[in-house]
């Protein structure tokens, strides 16, 4: 399983990549495999404040719909527009072009609560 050590993870299967005072967020390789073929990503929180653990959107696979939970508190600055026409990018490149939102980091201390790649791997049995 692909678990980049440079990222942080949540028990809800999101990853977060911090770049200065903003963070990119997506779902993990494990999550996309469990969901199967992703057919739609619905995120309508652009320019909205989201609290840590709050739902910022949903991802729809062939057989299920799953909520997306924010790993941190902040404002959604950008939504990955590529996913509107190519939601399957989340399956093929979950840690790269399959990112979902870019969010401002309102409470940097929340980053300490996130899992390391090693801890997340233990959680999912990798």
PLY file of the C-alpha trace (Angstrom):
ply
format ascii 1.0
element vertex 126
property float x
property float y
property float z
element edge 125
property int vertex1
property int vertex2
end_header
0.00 0.00 0.00
1.20 3.47 -0.86
1.62 5.64 2.28
3.92 8.62 1.69
5.80 9.41 4.91
5.63 13.16 4.17
1.86 13.26 4.66
-0.36 13.21 7.75
-3.40 10.92 7.97
-6.74 10.64 9.78
-8.67 7.68 11.13
-11.37 8.66 8.60
-8.91 7.88 5.74
-8.06 11.40 4.60
-4.52 12.59 4.00
-3.15 16.10 4.41
-0.07 17.72 2.85
1.02 20.95 4.54
2.59 23.69 2.41
3.21 26.77 4.54
-0.11 27.96 5.98
-2.28 25.92 3.60
-2.96 22.22 3.27
-4.00 19.93 0.43
-6.48 17.21 1.43
-7.60 14.02 -0.27
-8.48 10.43 0.51
-5.89 7.72 1.06
-4.90 4.96 -1.30
-6.54 2.53 1.13
-9.81 4.49 1.03
-10.00 4.67 -2.76
-9.36 0.91 -3.00
-12.11 0.20 -0.46
-14.56 2.48 -2.28
-13.83 1.08 -5.72
-14.36 3.04 -8.93
-15.07 6.66 -8.04
-17.66 8.21 -10.32
-18.40 11.59 -8.70
-16.85 14.00 -6.20
-19.26 16.54 -4.67
-17.67 19.43 -2.78
-19.66 22.63 -2.29
-17.69 24.23 0.53
-15.56 26.69 -1.50
-14.86 29.84 0.56
-16.58 28.28 3.58
-15.12 27.65 7.02
-14.99 24.02 8.07
-14.23 22.69 11.52
-11.90 19.79 12.20
-13.81 16.51 11.64
-16.68 18.33 9.82
-17.91 17.09 6.45
-16.56 19.14 3.54
-18.02 17.02 0.72
-18.80 13.53 -0.49
-17.29 11.02 -2.85
-19.47 8.64 -4.80
-18.30 5.25 -5.97
-20.25 2.71 -8.03
-21.75 1.07 -4.94
-21.62 3.71 -2.16
-21.39 7.37 -1.17
-18.94 8.40 1.53
-18.56 11.65 3.47
-15.26 13.53 3.38
-14.09 14.82 6.76
-11.72 17.75 7.24
-8.55 16.83 9.14
-8.20 20.44 10.32
-10.13 23.66 10.90
-9.84 26.23 8.13
-11.37 27.85 5.07
-11.70 25.96 1.79
-9.60 28.02 -0.61
-9.79 25.84 -3.69
-11.53 22.74 -5.00
-9.72 20.51 -7.48
-11.69 21.34 -10.65
-10.12 18.41 -12.53
-12.27 16.00 -10.51
-15.51 17.33 -12.05
-14.59 15.82 -15.42
-12.28 13.06 -14.19
-13.30 11.77 -10.73
-11.42 8.55 -11.46
-8.21 10.55 -10.89
-8.79 9.90 -7.17
-8.37 6.18 -7.92
-5.34 6.52 -10.19
-3.42 9.22 -8.29
-4.88 9.73 -4.77
-1.84 11.58 -3.41
-1.13 13.68 -6.50
-3.63 14.95 -9.06
-6.45 13.33 -7.06
-6.29 15.89 -4.23
-9.71 17.30 -3.36
-9.43 20.63 -1.55
-6.89 23.22 -0.54
-7.67 24.66 2.88
-6.17 27.40 5.05
-4.78 26.19 8.37
-6.63 28.07 11.13
-5.36 26.00 14.07
-1.85 24.59 13.41
-1.95 22.76 16.75
-4.52 20.36 15.25
-1.79 18.92 13.03
-0.30 17.25 16.12
-3.47 15.11 16.42
-3.01 13.53 12.99
-1.49 10.14 12.31
1.93 9.42 10.83
2.17 7.11 7.83
3.35 4.35 10.16
0.44 4.81 12.59
-2.09 4.95 9.74
-0.57 1.81 8.21
-1.06 0.00 11.52
-4.67 1.23 11.67
-5.55 -0.22 8.27
-3.36 -3.30 8.58
-0.80 -2.33 5.97
0 1
1 2
2 3
3 4
4 5
5 6
6 7
7 8
8 9
9 10
10 11
11 12
12 13
13 14
14 15
15 16
16 17
17 18
18 19
19 20
20 21
21 22
22 23
23 24
24 25
25 26
26 27
27 28
28 29
29 30
30 31
31 32
32 33
33 34
34 35
35 36
36 37
37 38
38 39
39 40
40 41
41 42
42 43
43 44
44 45
45 46
46 47
47 48
48 49
49 50
50 51
51 52
52 53
53 54
54 55
55 56
56 57
57 58
58 59
59 60
60 61
61 62
62 63
63 64
64 65
65 66
66 67
67 68
68 69
69 70
70 71
71 72
72 73
73 74
74 75
75 76
76 77
77 78
78 79
79 80
80 81
81 82
82 83
83 84
84 85
85 86
86 87
87 88
88 89
89 90
90 91
91 92
92 93
93 94
94 95
95 96
96 97
97 98
98 99
99 100
100 101
101 102
102 103
103 104
104 105
105 106
106 107
107 108
108 109
109 110
110 111
111 112
112 113
113 114
114 115
115 116
116 117
117 118
118 119
119 120
120 121
121 122
122 123
123 124
124 125
